[in-house]
Amino acid sequence: MSTEPEYKPCPFCGAKEARPQDGGPLSLARQDVTRLWSTDCLACGTQGPTHQEARVAVLRWNDRVSA
């Protein structure tokens, strides 16, 4: 059973509406290649780090240096 991951608020606007977004294939010429994912803020459009797995993109969104 998969559970929805917890997302930290956006580092720029503070919104809690972040979700993984499918950025499409790495190569437009070959649709069968690995896709890139990022976690994006749905409020302000900030795009987090990309990765080939959605789960890792969420972890990278949540992994930031505290000020």
N, C-alpha and C positions, 0 to 999 in steps of 0.2 A: 504494500500500500504506500503510495507516494503522498507526501504532505507538501503543502505550499510552503516554500522557504520564507523566512522573515527577511525583510529588506530594511536597511538603514535609510533614514531620510536623505533626500537629495542634499549634497554638500553645498549647493548654490542657493536653492530656493526653500529648502527645508520640507518640501512636500513629501508625503509618504506614498505617492502613486508611482512607484518604480516597478517595471516588469521586464522580463527578458524579451528581446526583439530579435527575430530572425533576419539577419542582414543579407541573406542570399548566399549563393555559391561563391567560392573563392575565385572561380573562373567562369566568365560568361560564355566562353566557348564550349565548356563541358559542364553540363548540368548535373552530372553524377558525382562531382567532387564534394569534398567536405564543405560544410556551410560555416559561416561565422555568426556568432551570437554576441550580443551586448545587452547590458541592462540599462534601460533608458528611463529617464524621468518623464512621465506622461504630462506633468504640469508645465515644465519649462523647456523640455527637449534635450536636456543634458544627456550625452551618451557616455556610458561607462566603458571600461576596457573591453576589448573583444576577445573571444576564445572560440574554439571549435565545439565546445560543449556548453549548453545553456547553464547547467549547474555551476560550472567553473566561472562563467561570466557573472553570475550572482555573487559567488564568493569574492570575486575581485571587486565588485561594486561595494560590498560590505567591508572589504579590507582596505582601510585607509589610515593614514597617519593622523593622530590626534594633535590638535594645535596646542 
